[in-house]
Amino acid sequence: MKVQLYVPPQGYVAQRWEEGGSMSPLGILYLAAVLEEAGIGVDVVPADVLRLNWKDVRKRIEDYGPDLVGGTTTSENRFDSFRLAQVAKSVNSEIVTVLGGPHISMAREDTLLHVPDVDIIVLGEGERTLPVLVRTLERKGDLGKVPGLMFRRNGDIVDNGPCARIEDLDSLPFPARHLVPMEKYNFTIKMPDGTKLKAQNIITSRGCPFDCYFCATPINWGRRMRGMSPERVLEEMEHLIDRYGAEFIWFYDDTFNYNPERVHAIMDLILERKLDIKFGNEFRIDAVDRPLLEKMVRAGLVWGHFGVEAGNVRVRRDVVHKRFDIERAYEFVRLAGELGFTPNAFLIYSHDTETWEEAGETLAIIDRMKDINPDTQVATALLHIYPGTPLEAIAKEKGIIPGDFSWARKKDMKRVVVLPAAQGHVPLFKDKLSWFQIAELVFRGAGDQGSAFSWSKVKAVLRTISSVRVVFIYTAFIFIWFKNKLFGKKSKRPPRPSIQIN
């Protein structure tokens, strides 16, 4: 049986995440690797980096003649995934179309109800399920006996339930990077001195023990953390250095330091083997201390990302469910300055029940971190709603998303607020703040990064305007940008209260 796996033409993410270049698609490459290991022929087509349009995709399907076409789906690219299934069926109605990925797992029934071209859904981790599915299809076996599938049978939806999670991540082969043109991936990291390093991404753990209300990771991968052994991590790092010339490793784990002892062991191995490598990762700042950071810097740490999410204590603790003392963030950026790595804080605007005054505390915290360490970088975003999360339930309760909203019907995008040119086809959450206030927060929080528009972005915006409401939102952003440009710090901003400590 011949399998063809696709990254769709749009890729996986929205424009706002593309500035650092393209990262190799680890999800698809893990699936390809386990298929190869099982002796199943597989063709991987990264349509994004190959710059294929839909006509090109159709020809690739015609030329390869697959029995199964599949893809991994994020909420940002879901309509491209649905179109992939449609194109495959238009080539040959006998092709079995299979989708998986975080969006599909969270909106499984909605997808099968409204996307007739999708035959089968793989739930959760697919590395164990997909090879069994292929072999079952080959022998015309009973799909109802394959854990981790959801599909239609005689017009009814059959849910086999999730496959057991992969406990031993060391048992997985390396992602099949050899099946894609790695030279076309332009993922680079700009160093503080301006030089650019050739980067590769790696995931060494799965799961998340925390419960941020906007995040689907704990639901998709479970709350219990599972991690590769330090030795397995080093093997893949050395593979990336030796075969692909990696100069920088981006640890794509949601919480790389969930187990500090494991991180200590990984750093010890990097130092023992004298790897000439730089790296960055995301931190849980309430699970890190100075000795660990000192060792990580010696091993090559140059970027340390961490989530604050909200400035106000009530919003951060009771709404987001991040329960840490903000002094930990200040200590982290202070240590970064002392030890010589760049901290990058993540913050979100327009939380549930967040007031204008509370939003001002987010700006106050940004200022405080930059006062402590002027090299502190800040990444801000509007709050996005993803299927299956607690935030989605809140959004439906408040009417921000209609109760009968479908993630699979493109026409339903007109019933919610989406800004696809910059944010992807994901609904935005707006509760107590006005769009003018949100725009003020975005540009004030961005600092110099919010000082200019590019013509390419303006054109992308114009192409994706879908309603009068979207025109109003963009007008609010343009107005605030011009106001700040003309009046600078004289323009009105949220009150800057003394920061509460918790």
BELWO-V947904 format. One record per pair of residues at least 6 apart in sequence whose ideal C-beta (glycine too) atoms are under 8 Angstrom apart, sorted by the first residue. I is the first residue (numbers start at 0). J is the second residue. Records with the same first field share a line. If there is no record, write none. Layout:
# BELWO-V947904
I=J / J
This chain:
# BELWO-V947904
0=39 / 40 / 66 / 67 / 133 / 136 / 137
1=40 / 41 / 42 / 63 / 64 / 65 / 66 / 67
2=34 / 39 / 40 / 41 / 42 / 65 / 66 / 67 / 68 / 69 / 133
3=41 / 42 / 43 / 44 / 59 / 60 / 63 / 65 / 67 / 68 / 69
4=27 / 30 / 31 / 41 / 42 / 43 / 44 / 68 / 69 / 70
5=27 / 43 / 44 / 45 / 46 / 56 / 68 / 69 / 70 / 83
6=24 / 27 / 44 / 45 / 46 / 47 / 48 / 70 / 71
7=46 / 47 / 56 / 70 / 76 / 79 / 80 / 82 / 83
8=46 / 47 / 50 / 51 / 52 / 53 / 56 / 79
9=47 / 75 / 76 / 79
10=17 / 21 / 47 / 76
11=24 / 47 / 71 / 73 / 75 / 76
12=73 / 75 / 76 / 423
13=75 / 419 / 421 / 422 / 423 / 425
14=420 / 421 / 423 / 456 / 459
15=380 / 421 / 422
19=186 / 187 / 188 / 189 / 198
20=184 / 185 / 186 / 187 / 198
21=47 / 48 / 183 / 184 / 185 / 186
22=184 / 186 / 198 / 200 / 249 / 251
23=174 / 176 / 179 / 181 / 184 / 186 / 199 / 200
24=45 / 71 / 179
25=174 / 200 / 201 / 202 / 251
26=71 / 100
27=43 / 45 / 70 / 71
28=43 / 174 / 175 / 176 / 178 / 179
29=126 / 171 / 172 / 174 / 175
30=69 / 71 / 99 / 125 / 126 / 129
31=41 / 43 / 174 / 175 / 178
32=171 / 172 / 173 / 174 / 175
33=126 / 127 / 129 / 130 / 171 / 172
34=40 / 41 / 129 / 130 / 133
35=41 / 172 / 175 / 178
36=130 / 172
37=130 / 133 / 134
39=130 / 133 / 134
41=175 / 178
42=63 / 65 / 178
43=175 / 178 / 179
44=51 / 56 / 59
45=179 / 180 / 183
46=55 / 56
48=179 / 180 / 183 / 184
49=55 / 180 / 183
51=59
53=82 / 86
56=83 / 86
57=86 / 89 / 90
60=68 / 86 / 87 / 90 / 91 / 94
61=90
64=91
65=87 / 94
66=93 / 94 / 95 / 136
67=94 / 95 / 96 / 97 / 133 / 136
68=83 / 84 / 87 / 94 / 95 / 96 / 97
69=96 / 97 / 98 / 99 / 121 / 129
70=80 / 83 / 98 / 99 / 100
71=80 / 98 / 99 / 100
72=80 / 98 / 99 / 100 / 101 / 102 / 103
73=100 / 101 / 102
74=101 / 102 / 383 / 385 / 386 / 406 / 423 / 424 / 425
75=423 / 424 / 425
76=423
77=102 / 103 / 106 / 406 / 407 / 424
78=409 / 424
80=98 / 100 / 103
81=110 / 114 / 116 / 117 / 407
83=96
84=96 / 98 / 114 / 116 / 117 / 118
85=116
87=94 / 96 / 116
88=94 / 96 / 116
95=118 / 119 / 136
96=116 / 117 / 118 / 119
97=117 / 118 / 119 / 120 / 121 / 129 / 132
98=110 / 117 / 119 / 120 / 121
99=120 / 121 / 122 / 125 / 129
101=215 / 216 / 219
102=385 / 386 / 406
103=110 / 120 / 121 / 122
104=120 / 122 / 123 / 218 / 219 / 387
105=215 / 218 / 219 / 385 / 386 / 387 / 388
106=386 / 387 / 406 / 407
107=120 / 122 / 149 / 158
108=149 / 156 / 158
109=386 / 405 / 406 / 407
110=117 / 120 / 406 / 407
111=117 / 120 / 149 / 150 / 151 / 156
112=156 / 405 / 407
113=405 / 407 / 408
114=407
118=150 / 151
119=132 / 142 / 148 / 149 / 150
120=148 / 149 / 150
121=128 / 129 / 132 / 147 / 148
122=128 / 147 / 148 / 149 / 160 / 161 / 162
123=147 / 161 / 162 / 164 / 219 / 220
124=147 / 162 / 164 / 165 / 205 / 220
125=147
126=165 / 171
127=147 / 162 / 163 / 165
128=145 / 146 / 147 / 148 / 162
131=145
132=142 / 145 / 148
134=140
135=141 / 142 / 144 / 145
136=142
142=148 / 150 / 152 / 157 / 159
143=152 / 157 / 159
144=159
145=159
146=159 / 160 / 161 / 162 / 163
147=159 / 160 / 161 / 162
148=157 / 159
149=156 / 157 / 158 / 159
150=156 / 157
151=157
164=205 / 220 / 221 / 225
165=171 / 205 / 225
166=225
168=203 / 204 / 205 / 225 / 226 / 227 / 231
169=227 / 228 / 231
173=235 / 238
176=242 / 243
181=243
186=197 / 198 / 199 / 200 / 249
187=195 / 196 / 197 / 198 / 247
188=195 / 196 / 198 / 247 / 249 / 277 / 279 / 301 / 302
189=195
190=196 / 277 / 301
191=301 / 341 / 374
196=246 / 247 / 277
197=243 / 244 / 245 / 246 / 247
198=245 / 246 / 247 / 248 / 249
199=239 / 243 / 245 / 247 / 248 / 249
200=248 / 249 / 251
201=232 / 235 / 236 / 239 / 248 / 249 / 250 / 251
202=250 / 251 / 252
203=226 / 227 / 231 / 232 / 235 / 250 / 252 / 255 / 265
204=224 / 225 / 226 / 227 / 252 / 253 / 254 / 255 / 257
205=220 / 221 / 224 / 225 / 226
206=216 / 217 / 220 / 221 / 222 / 223 / 224 / 225 / 253 / 257
207=214 / 216 / 217 / 220 / 222 / 224 / 253 / 254
208=217 / 222 / 223 / 224 / 254 / 257
209=217 / 222 / 254 / 283 / 320 / 321
210=217 / 222 / 320
211=306 / 308 / 319 / 320 / 321
212=318 / 319 / 320 / 351 / 388 / 389 / 390 / 393
213=319 / 347 / 382 / 383 / 384 / 385 / 388 / 389 / 390 / 428
214=385 / 388
215=385 / 386 / 387 / 388
216=253
218=387 / 388
224=254 / 257 / 258
226=257 / 258 / 261
227=235
229=261 / 264 / 265 / 267 / 268
230=268
232=265 / 268
233=265 / 268 / 269 / 272 / 274
236=245 / 248 / 269 / 274 / 276
237=272 / 274
239=245 / 248
240=274 / 275 / 276
245=276
246=276 / 277
247=276 / 277 / 278 / 279 / 301
248=276 / 277 / 278 / 279
249=278 / 279 / 280
250=278 / 279 / 280 / 281
252=280 / 281
253=281
254=281 / 282 / 283 / 286
255=262 / 280 / 281 / 282
256=262 / 280 / 282 / 283 / 286 / 287 / 291
257=283 / 286
259=286 / 287 / 288 / 291
262=291 / 295
263=291 / 294
266=291 / 294 / 295 / 297 / 298
267=294
269=276 / 298 / 299
270=294 / 297 / 298
274=298 / 299
276=299
277=299 / 300 / 301
278=298 / 299 / 300 / 301 / 302
279=300 / 301 / 302 / 303 / 304
280=300 / 302 / 303 / 304
281=304 / 305 / 306
282=303 / 304 / 305 / 331
283=305
284=305 / 323 / 327 / 328 / 331
285=323 / 324 / 327
287=331
289=334
292=300 / 303 / 334 / 335 / 338 / 340
293=338
295=340
296=338 / 339 / 340
300=340
301=340 / 341
302=340 / 341 / 343
303=331 / 335 / 340 / 341 / 342 / 343
304=342 / 343 / 344 / 345 / 378
305=328 / 331 / 342 / 343 / 344 / 345
306=321 / 344 / 345
307=315 / 321 / 325 / 328 / 344 / 345 / 346 / 364
308=315 / 319 / 321 / 345 / 346 / 347 / 350
309=315 / 318 / 319 / 321 / 346 / 347 / 350 / 353 / 357 / 360 / 361
310=325 / 346 / 357 / 358 / 359 / 360 / 361 / 362 / 363 / 364 / 365 / 498
311=353 / 357 / 358 / 360 / 361 / 499
312=325 / 499 / 500 / 501
313=357
314=350 / 352 / 353 / 357
315=321 / 322 / 325 / 501
316=322 / 501
318=350 / 351 / 352 / 353
319=347 / 350
324=500 / 501
325=364 / 498 / 499 / 500 / 501
326=500
328=344 / 364 / 368
329=367 / 368 / 371
331=342
332=342 / 344 / 368 / 371 / 372 / 375
333=371 / 372
335=341 / 342 / 372 / 374 / 375
336=371 / 372 / 374
341=374 / 375 / 376
342=368 / 372 / 374 / 375 / 376
343=375 / 376 / 377 / 378
344=365 / 368 / 375 / 376 / 377 / 378
345=378 / 379 / 380
346=361 / 364 / 365 / 377 / 378 / 379 / 380 / 444
347=379 / 380 / 381 / 382
348=358 / 361 / 379 / 380 / 381 / 382 / 432 / 437 / 440 / 441 / 444
349=358 / 381 / 382 / 427 / 428 / 429 / 430 / 432 / 437 / 440
350=382 / 428 / 430
351=390 / 393 / 428 / 430
352=430 / 431
353=430 / 431 / 432
354=431 / 432
355=431 / 432 / 436 / 493
356=493 / 494 / 496
358=432 / 436 / 440 / 493
359=492 / 493 / 494 / 495 / 496
360=495 / 496 / 498 / 499
361=440 / 444
362=440 / 443 / 444 / 492 / 493 / 495
363=495 / 496 / 498
364=498
365=377 / 444
366=495
367=498
368=375 / 377
369=375 / 377
377=444 / 445 / 446
379=440 / 441 / 444 / 445
381=422 / 427 / 428 / 437 / 441
382=390 / 427 / 428
383=422 / 425 / 426 / 427 / 428
384=390 / 391 / 394 / 399 / 400 / 415 / 425 / 426 / 427 / 428
385=391 / 425
386=406
390=428
391=400
393=399
394=400 / 426 / 428
395=401 / 402 / 404
397=430
399=415 / 416 / 426 / 428 / 429 / 430
400=414 / 415 / 426
401=411 / 414 / 415
404=411 / 414 / 415
405=411
409=424
412=419 / 424 / 465
413=465 / 466
415=426 / 427
416=426 / 427 / 429 / 468 / 469 / 472
417=423 / 424 / 425 / 426 / 427 / 465 / 469
418=427 / 460 / 463 / 469 / 472 / 473
419=463
420=456 / 459 / 460 / 462 / 463
421=456 / 459 / 460
429=437
432=440
433=475
434=471 / 472 / 475 / 476
435=475 / 478 / 479
436=493
437=475
438=475 / 476 / 478 / 479 / 480
439=479 / 483 / 490 / 491 / 492 / 493
440=493
441=449 / 476
442=449 / 476 / 479 / 480 / 483
443=449 / 483 / 492
449=480 / 483
450=484
452=480
460=473
464=470 / 473
482=490
483=490
